[in-house]
Amino acid sequence: MIVWTSTISIFLFRYIFKDFKADLRYIILGSFFPILLDRSLFLINLYNNPISIGHSLFVTIGLLFTLMIVTKRNSNLRNKSLLFSIGSFFYLALSFTWLNQEIFLYPIFTGTDDLFEIPLFIKVILNFIGLGYFIYKIKNLDQLKYFLKEGKFI
């Protein structure tokens, strides 16, 4: 559901925050963060489940607080860091992680085998919706190049 979560994260950010000058590439990177963190931990054998700590609300909140403490106020780095954190929050909502307490509220709840799984055909439909939104916003190759270079829609 990577296409769904990243493109609809862009849509939600633009709709909620009304910031049309933000570099949306950082929203996309933030929406990949939980997946990349979990896959990395799984590959180096720290966790035996490919979906684990990266999908926890507490990790995302910790990331936000850490980025807010480490970055300087009103700096470009802080603005990009906030976009990254917002993308991570949107990923948790759009991937329906909140339906699995064991994952979403890790480490509070552990040892539950009752996990919610989205059916494959729903995932395909959601990805097509996300792809449709992106195609709607990027109408030609020049607009795609501009988005990849600047992180904005024309």
N, C-alpha and C positions, 0 to 999 in steps of 0.2 A: 504494500500500500504506500510505497514511497512517493509515487506520482501524486496520489490523493493528498497525502499529508503535506507535502512541500508546496504544491500549487494552491491548495485551499488555505494553507497558512498565509500565503501571500494575500489571497483574497480577504481573509479575516483581518489581517493587519491593516490593509488599506481601508477596509470598511470601518473598523473600530477606531483606529488612531488617526485616520484622515491625513496621514503623512505620505504625500506622493513624491517626496524628494529622497526618501530613505533608500539605502542600498539593499535591495531585496535579496541579494545573494547571501547576506548574512542570516536572513530568515530561513532560507533554504538550508544553509550549513547547520543552523541550530536545530532544524527539524531532522537532520541526519544524526545529530550527536548521540541520542539514546541508543540508536541502532549500532553506531560505530563503537561506542563504549562497550556495549554488551558483547558484540562480536569479538572485539579485541580481548576482553577478559576471558571469553570462551576459548579463543584460539591459544592463549597462553595457559590454559587449564586452571584458571583461578575460580571459575564457576563451571558447573557441569550442565547448565541450562543456557541456551543462546539468548534467552530473554530474562534478564535478571535486574541487577542493581541500576543500570542505566535508565530503566523505565520507572524508577521510583520517583515519586514527587519530591522526596527529601533531597535526592541528588540534584534535581533541577533547581530547587530552592537554594541549596548550597552553592550551586554554580552561580546563580544570580547574586547572592550575597558576596561571594568571593570576587566576582567581577566588579561589583560595586565598590568593594573595599580596595581592590588593587588598582583600579583605574582612576585617573584624575577627573574631577568634576568638569563638565562642559568640554571634554576633549573628544576628538574624533574617535579615538580608541574606545572610550566609554559608550558612545553612541552605537558603534558597531557591536560592542559586547552586549548591550541591551537588546539589540535586534537578534543576536544569537540566542540569548536567553528566552526571548519571546517566542522564537521559532521552536525551541525545545518544549516550552509549555504547550504551544499549539499542537505539537506532535503528540504529546500525551493525551490531549483531548480528542484529536481526530483519529487516532489509532485505537480508540476505545479502551485504552489501558486502564482507565478508571473503573472499568467493570470487573477487573481482577484485583481484589484487595491484596492478595499475597504479593503481587508484583508492584502495584501502585503505591502501597503503603509499606514496602519493604524498608526496614527490617522488623516492623511491628508485628505483622502477620507472616508466619512461615508454616510450611508443612501442609498446605491445603492442596488437594488434587482437583478441586472444583474450579477449573479455569474456563472462562468464556472464550470461545473461538468463533470468529466471524466466518461464515461460509465463503467458499472460494468465489462463487458467482457474485456475491455482494462485493467482495474485494475487487473483482474485475469491473463491476459497474461503477464503483467509487473511483477507481483509477481512470476510467473513461470520462467521468465527470470532471476530474482534475485536469486531464489532458485537454478536454474541451474548453475549459476555462483558459488554459495557457495558450491554446491555439487562437482563441478569441482575442486575447490580449496581444499576441505576437502574430501579426498577419502576414509578414513576409521575412525574407532572409535578412534584410537590413535592420529590421526591428529586433530580430533575434541577436544579431551581432551587437547592436546597441545595448540590449539587455545583458548579454554576457560581459561586455566591456564596462558598462556603467552600473548595472544592477537596477535599472529603472525601465519603465515602459515609456514609449514615446507618446 
